[in-house]
Amino acid sequence: MKYISLRIKYSLFAVLILTSFSSCTDLDTKPLGTAVDGDLSAGGFEAQAFGLYGQLRTSAVSDWTRYWFQCIRSDDAAKGSSPTDQAEQANSFDNFNYSKTSFFNGNNWNDHYKVIYACNDLIDAIEKSGLTDNGTMVNKAEAKVLRAFLYFDLRRDYGEVPLIENKVVVPSDGVKAKSTVAQVDAFIKADLEFASQTLPASWLSFPGRATKGFANAMLAKLYLYQGNYAASLAKSQEIITSGVYNLEPSYKTLFSIDGNNSKESVFEVQQLVISTGQSFSNNYFVSQGVRGSGVWDLGWGFNVPTPALVNAFEAGDPRKGETILTSGQDDGGYGSGTLPAAPPLDQMYWNKKAYTEASVRAKLGLKQNTWENIKIIRYADVLLMAAEAAVQTGNASATGYLNQVRARARGGANVLPNVVATLATIKQERRVEFGMENERFYDLVRWGDAPAVLGGLGYQPKNALYPIPQTAIDQAQGVLIQNSNY
């Protein structure tokens, strides 16, 4: 079982991350052992760089705030849990009655900027140190790629946001007016280009660290959102031809402990169990586990698939059984047998990608999933971004990229035949390939499909963007202006 090696392989990474919270200003702290690929020497700011990954385990990335913003707003996911649990929040996200005062909104904004500030601190320390060795430049690139990733999140959720480009020394340094989306995009692009030119292709000892491929994938995604399809295709193809990544043969394996940091992984937020009952994680998957009793007390039951997603899969698509867990039916070989019916369970469907094998739960002495990594970008996304960009530019490679994803999905089954790549077939493929993975809402918005698809759920054009938290508006004392129509 891979979880045994994972304990050994990543325990040092986790300890370094946790230690760096208390020692991030100690520039003499170095991790034990090698932390870099090939001949690259460890940088002078390894402890602070490790600390950035630890800080990703905040509301910004790895608790339930992420899927409230990124998944529940789509037509494919709903609040879940019991009818009364977080009912007010559900109205805000499920029905598009966005709240300026929601604690989820405040967490999303504040924790993104908290990690951005930490990235700025590291970049500032490196620049003041005068060190320019390769390892230190890699540490700087790690800070820049993570900062770009966080700003990309904010750009998708809020549109125009303040660009805090430098270390915040006094509180007023963090009070800025909104920058335009074009300005935010230019800042993101500059960070990603530096990271792409500086980061290694892979990390032999610490595969959870950011790579050149992650920077390029973020660039490909940024260009796709901008409608710069030629640039998106070029960046996607750079990743494809690098030889670093491949599709995991088993779609089921992807969403298990054995799928952590697989060859399909471009970037994941690392979660870890290093001994029975001890974990370094957040509630991202715990809050999505089946809400039941006894052996079925696997979580809080939020973020559940809708009938619309259930019905979106083609006949025989194996991905349906690895995305949808159905009350009253067998769990599909995960070892717990047949789920209770609904009722007594509150929901008919559950997110299968948050579900775990009974044997792993028993081995770790835990019922609720704190050990699977949160996948930010997979190689399948790179292929489908390439396919979409190729269709938009009339490039004949689109069909091949699309059918690689379909071929992996079908395995050896006589289902999911090859199709010609069109924008319609790519839209469908993205929906089912990334079901419950936080892509659908943003895809609908950037395609211009959100009013037609989500209008019946209460969506209006203003709902493409969330209102800036009122606390941020108040603290800025007139400098920060609320988004339109809020």
C-alpha positions in Angstrom: 0.0 0.0 0.0 1.3 3.4 -1.0 0.3 5.0 2.4 3.2 3.2 4.1 5.7 4.8 1.8 3.9 8.1 2.0 4.4 8.2 5.7 8.1 7.8 5.3 8.5 9.9 2.2 6.6 13.0 3.3 7.0 13.0 7.1 10.1 15.1 6.9 8.3 17.5 4.5 5.4 17.8 6.9 7.6 18.3 9.9 9.6 21.0 8.1 6.4 22.7 7.1 5.1 22.7 10.6 8.4 23.7 12.1 8.7 26.6 9.7 5.7 28.3 11.2 7.6 28.9 14.3 11.0 29.4 12.7 10.3 31.2 9.5 12.5 34.1 10.5 15.4 31.9 11.3 17.3 32.1 8.0 19.9 29.6 9.2 17.3 26.8 9.5 17.9 24.2 6.8 15.9 21.0 6.1 17.7 17.7 6.6 18.6 15.8 3.5 18.3 16.9 -0.1 15.3 18.9 -1.2 16.0 19.5 -4.8 16.3 17.8 -8.1 19.5 16.7 -9.7 22.5 19.0 -9.1 20.4 21.9 -7.7 21.8 23.0 -4.4 19.4 23.8 -1.5 18.5 27.5 -1.3 19.2 29.8 1.5 15.5 30.2 2.4 14.3 26.6 2.4 12.5 26.8 5.8 10.5 29.8 4.7 9.7 28.2 1.3 8.5 25.1 3.1 6.4 27.3 5.3 4.5 28.6 2.3 3.2 25.1 1.5 2.1 24.7 5.1 0.1 28.0 4.9 -1.8 26.6 1.9 -3.6 24.5 4.5 -5.9 27.5 5.3 -9.3 28.6 4.2 -7.6 29.9 1.1 -7.0 26.4 -0.4 -7.8 23.4 1.8 -10.9 23.8 3.9 -14.5 23.9 3.0 -14.4 27.5 2.0 -12.8 26.4 -1.3 -15.7 24.3 -2.5 -18.4 26.7 -1.3 -16.9 29.3 -3.7 -15.6 27.0 -6.4 -18.0 24.0 -6.6 -21.4 24.6 -5.0 -22.1 27.6 -7.2 -22.2 25.3 -10.3 -25.2 23.3 -11.5 -23.4 20.1 -10.6 -23.1 20.5 -6.8 -25.4 21.4 -3.9 -24.9 22.2 -0.3 -25.7 18.8 1.1 -25.6 17.8 4.8 -28.9 18.1 6.6 -31.5 20.6 5.5 -30.8 23.0 8.3 -27.0 22.7 8.5 -25.4 25.9 7.1 -28.8 26.7 5.5 -28.0 30.5 5.4 -24.7 29.8 3.7 -26.4 27.6 1.2 -28.8 30.3 0.2 -25.7 32.5 -0.4 -24.0 30.1 -2.7 -26.6 27.7 -4.1 -29.1 30.4 -4.9 -26.7 33.2 -5.7 -27.8 35.5 -2.9 -24.2 36.5 -2.3 -23.3 37.9 1.1 -20.8 40.7 1.8 -20.7 39.6 5.5 -20.5 35.8 5.2 -17.7 34.3 7.2 -16.9 32.1 4.2 -16.4 35.3 2.1 -14.2 36.8 4.8 -12.1 33.7 5.1 -11.7 33.4 1.4 -10.4 36.9 1.0 -8.4 37.2 4.2 -6.6 33.8 3.9 -5.7 34.3 0.3 -4.1 37.6 1.3 -2.5 36.1 4.3 -0.5 33.6 2.2 0.2 36.3 -0.4 1.7 38.4 2.4 3.9 35.4 3.4 5.0 35.1 -0.2 5.9 38.8 -0.3 7.9 38.4 3.0 10.0 35.6 1.5 10.6 37.5 -1.8 11.6 40.6 0.2 14.0 38.6 2.4 15.6 37.0 -0.6 16.1 40.3 -2.4 17.5 42.0 0.6 19.9 39.1 1.3 21.8 39.6 -2.0 21.9 35.8 -2.6 21.5 34.8 -6.2 22.5 31.2 -6.2 20.3 28.8 -8.1 18.7 27.3 -5.0 17.8 30.6 -3.5 16.3 31.7 -6.9 14.2 28.5 -6.8 12.9 29.5 -3.3 12.0 32.9 -4.8 10.3 31.2 -7.7 8.3 29.0 -5.3 7.0 32.2 -3.6 6.1 33.7 -7.0 4.2 30.8 -8.4 2.2 30.3 -5.2 1.5 34.1 -5.2 0.3 33.9 -8.8 -1.9 30.9 -8.0 -3.5 32.8 -5.1 -4.1 35.9 -7.1 -5.6 33.8 -9.9 -8.1 32.5 -7.4 -9.0 36.0 -6.3 -9.2 37.2 -9.9 -11.8 34.5 -10.7 -13.8 35.2 -7.5 -13.8 39.0 -7.3 -12.4 40.3 -10.6 -10.6 43.5 -9.8 -8.6 43.2 -6.5 -5.9 45.1 -4.7 -2.4 44.1 -5.8 -0.2 43.9 -2.8 3.2 43.5 -4.5 5.6 44.1 -1.6 6.1 43.2 2.0 3.6 44.8 4.3 5.6 46.6 7.0 2.8 48.7 8.5 -1.0 48.1 8.1 -1.4 50.9 5.6 0.9 49.1 3.2 -1.9 46.6 2.8 -4.6 49.2 2.0 -4.7 49.6 -1.8 -7.3 50.4 -4.4 -8.4 47.7 -6.8 -6.3 47.0 -9.8 -7.9 46.3 -13.1 -8.2 42.6 -14.2 -5.7 43.4 -17.0 -3.2 44.7 -14.3 -3.8 41.7 -12.1 -3.3 39.3 -15.1 0.0 41.1 -16.0 1.2 40.7 -12.4 0.2 37.0 -12.4 1.9 36.5 -15.8 5.2 38.0 -14.7 5.3 35.8 -11.5 4.5 32.7 -13.6 7.1 33.5 -16.2 9.8 33.9 -13.6 8.8 30.6 -12.0 8.7 28.8 -15.3 12.2 29.9 -16.1 13.5 29.0 -12.6 11.8 26.1 -11.1 13.0 22.5 -11.7 10.9 20.1 -13.8 10.4 17.8 -10.8 11.5 17.2 -7.2 12.9 13.8 -6.5 12.7 14.0 -2.7 9.7 16.4 -2.3 7.3 16.0 -5.1 4.7 18.3 -3.4 6.8 21.3 -4.2 6.0 23.6 -7.2 7.6 22.9 -10.5 8.1 24.4 -13.9 5.1 22.4 -15.1 2.8 24.0 -12.5 3.9 27.4 -13.6 3.3 26.6 -17.2 -0.1 25.0 -16.5 -1.1 28.2 -14.6 0.0 30.2 -17.6 -2.0 28.0 -20.0 -5.1 28.5 -17.8 -4.6 32.2 -17.5 -4.3 32.6 -21.2 -7.4 30.4 -21.7 -9.4 32.7 -19.4 -8.1 35.7 -21.4 -9.1 34.2 -24.7 -5.5 34.1 -25.8 -5.8 30.6 -27.3 -2.6 30.5 -29.2 -0.6 31.3 -26.1 -2.6 28.8 -24.1 -2.0 26.0 -26.6 1.7 26.8 -26.8 2.1 26.5 -23.0 0.0 23.4 -22.8 2.0 21.8 -25.5 5.2 22.7 -23.7 4.0 20.6 -20.8 2.8 17.8 -23.0 6.1 17.5 -24.8 8.2 17.7 -21.6 7.7 14.0 -20.9 7.3 14.7 -17.2 3.5 13.9 -16.9 1.1 11.3 -18.1 -2.4 10.2 -17.3 -2.8 7.8 -14.4 -4.1 4.6 -16.0 -6.9 4.1 -13.4 -9.3 7.0 -12.9 -10.3 5.3 -9.6 -6.8 5.3 -8.3 -6.5 9.0 -8.9 -8.9 9.7 -6.0 -7.3 7.4 -3.4 -4.3 7.5 -1.2 -2.4 5.7 -4.0 -3.2 8.6 -6.3 -1.4 11.1 -4.2 1.4 12.7 -6.3 0.8 10.4 -9.2 2.4 10.9 -12.6 -0.8 12.9 -13.5 -0.3 15.4 -10.7 0.8 18.8 -11.8 0.2 20.4 -8.4 -1.5 19.1 -5.2 -1.9 20.5 -1.7 -0.2 17.9 0.5 -2.2 16.2 3.3 -0.5 13.6 5.4 -1.0 10.9 8.1 2.4 10.0 9.7 1.1 7.8 12.5 -2.3 6.3 13.5 -4.6 9.1 14.4 -2.1 11.9 13.6 -2.6 14.0 10.5 -1.6 17.2 8.9 -4.6 18.4 6.9 -7.6 20.5 6.9 -11.4 19.8 6.6 -11.6 19.8 2.8 -12.5 16.1 2.5 -13.7 15.6 6.0 -16.5 18.0 5.4 -17.5 16.2 2.2 -17.6 12.7 3.7 -20.9 10.7 4.0 -22.9 12.1 6.9 -24.2 9.0 8.7 -23.7 6.9 11.9 -21.5 4.1 12.9 -19.3 3.0 10.0 -21.0 5.6 7.8 -19.9 8.5 10.1 -17.4 9.6 7.5 -17.8 13.4 7.5 -20.2 16.3 7.5 -21.9 15.6 4.2 -21.4 18.9 2.3 -20.8 19.5 -1.4 -22.9 16.8 -3.0 -23.6 16.0 -6.6 -26.8 17.1 -8.2 -29.1 15.0 -10.4 -27.9 17.2 -13.3 -24.4 15.9 -12.8 -25.6 12.3 -12.3 -27.4 12.5 -15.7 -24.5 14.2 -17.5 -22.4 11.1 -18.0 -22.6 9.0 -21.2 -23.9 5.5 -20.8 -21.3 3.2 -19.3 -18.8 6.0 -18.5 -16.7 4.5 -15.6 -16.1 8.0 -14.2 -19.7 8.2 -13.1 -19.1 5.4 -10.5 -16.0 7.2 -9.3 -17.6 10.6 -9.0 -21.1 9.7 -7.6 -21.7 7.7 -4.5 -25.4 6.8 -4.2 -27.3 6.1 -1.0 -28.8 2.6 -0.9 -26.3 1.2 -3.4 -23.0 -0.6 -3.1 -19.9 1.5 -2.7 -18.4 0.0 -5.8 -15.5 -2.1 -4.4 -14.3 0.3 -1.7 -15.0 -2.4 1.0 -17.9 -0.9 3.0 -20.7 -2.6 1.1 -24.1 -1.0 0.6 -24.8 2.5 1.9 -27.9 3.1 4.0 -30.8 4.5 2.0 -32.0 8.1 2.0 -33.6 8.5 4.4 -32.2 7.9 7.0 -29.3 9.5 5.2 -29.9 13.1 4.3 -28.7 13.0 0.7 -29.2 10.7 -2.2 -25.8 11.4 -3.7 -22.3 12.0 -2.2 -19.0 13.1 -3.6 -17.2 9.8 -4.4 -13.9 11.7 -4.8 -13.9 12.4 -1.1 -14.7 8.7 -0.2 -12.1 6.3 1.0 -11.4 2.6 1.0 -12.4 0.8 4.2 -9.1 -1.0 4.4 -7.2 2.3 4.5 -9.5 3.7 7.2 -8.9 0.6 9.3 -5.1 0.7 8.8 -4.9 4.4 9.8 -7.4 4.1 12.6 -9.4 7.0 11.1 -12.8 7.2 9.5 -12.7 10.7 8.1 -10.5 11.5 5.1 -7.5 13.5 6.2 -4.9 11.8 4.0 -5.7 12.4 0.4 -4.1 15.4 -1.3 -6.2 18.2 -2.8 -5.6 18.2 -6.6 -5.2 21.7 -8.0 -4.1 20.8 -11.6 -4.0 17.4 -13.2 -2.4 16.5 -16.5 -5.9 15.7 -17.9 -6.7 19.4 -17.4 -3.6 20.3 -19.5 -4.8 18.0 -22.3 -8.3 19.4 -22.3 -6.9 23.0 -22.1 -4.8 22.1 -25.2 -7.8 20.6 -26.9 -9.9 23.7 -26.3 -7.2 26.1 -27.4 -6.5 24.0 -30.5 -10.2 24.0 -31.5 -10.3 27.8 -31.0 -7.3 28.3 -33.2 -8.2 25.6 -35.8 -5.3 23.4 -34.8 -5.8 19.7 -35.8 -4.2 18.4 -32.6 -7.4 19.0 -30.6 -9.1 15.6 -31.3 -6.0 13.7 -30.2 -5.8 15.5 -26.9 -9.5 15.0 -26.2 -9.4 11.3 -27.0 -6.4 10.7 -24.8 -8.6 11.7 -21.8 -11.6 9.6 -23.1 -9.3 6.5 -23.7 -8.0 6.6 -20.1 -11.6 6.9 -18.8 -12.9 3.9 -20.7 -9.9 1.7 -19.8 -10.6 -1.6 -21.6 -14.3 -1.2 -21.7 -16.3 -0.9 -24.9 -17.6 2.5 -24.0 -16.7 6.2 -24.7 -15.7 5.9 -28.4 -13.4 8.5 -29.8 -15.1 11.7 -30.9 -14.2 14.7 -33.0 -13.1 17.6 -30.9 -15.5 20.5 -31.0 -16.1 23.2 -28.4 -19.3 21.3 -27.5 -17.5 17.9 -27.0 -14.8 19.6 -25.0 -17.3 21.3 -22.7 -19.0 18.0 -22.1 -15.6 16.2 -21.4 -14.5 18.9 -18.9 -17.8 18.5 -17.1 -17.5 14.8 -16.5 -13.7 14.5 -16.2 -13.6 17.2 -13.5 -17.0 16.5 -11.8 -16.9 17.9 -8.2 -13.3 19.3 -8.8 -14.1 23.0 -8.7 -13.9 23.7 -12.4 -17.5 23.8 -13.6 -18.7 27.2 -12.4 -15.7 29.0 -13.7 -15.9 27.2 -17.1 -19.5 28.2 -17.5 -18.6 31.9 -16.7 -15.7 32.1 -19.1 -17.6 30.3 -21.9 -20.5 32.8 -21.5 -22.8 29.9 -20.7 -23.6 30.7 -17.0 -26.8 32.8 -17.7 -28.4 30.0 -19.7 -27.2 27.1 -17.5 -27.5 28.7 -14.1 -30.3 31.2 -14.7 -32.9 28.9 -13.4 -31.0 28.6 -10.1 -31.0 32.4 -9.6 -27.8 33.4 -11.4 -27.6 36.9 -12.8 -24.7 38.4 -14.7 -23.4 40.1 -11.6 -23.0 36.7 -10.0 -19.9 36.0 -12.1 -18.1 37.9 -9.4 -18.5 37.8 -5.6 -18.8 41.0 -3.5 -15.7 42.0 -1.7 -16.1 41.3 2.1 -17.6 44.3 3.9 -14.9 44.1 6.5 -12.3 44.7 3.9 -14.2 47.7 2.5 -14.6 49.2 6.0 -11.0 48.7 6.9 -9.9 50.5 3.7 -11.9 53.6 4.6 -12.9 54.6 1.1 -9.8 53.3 -0.7 -11.4 50.0 -1.7 -14.6 50.2 -3.7 -17.2 47.4 -3.7 -17.9 45.5 -6.9 -20.7 46.7 -9.1 -24.3 45.9 -8.2 -23.4 45.0 -4.6 
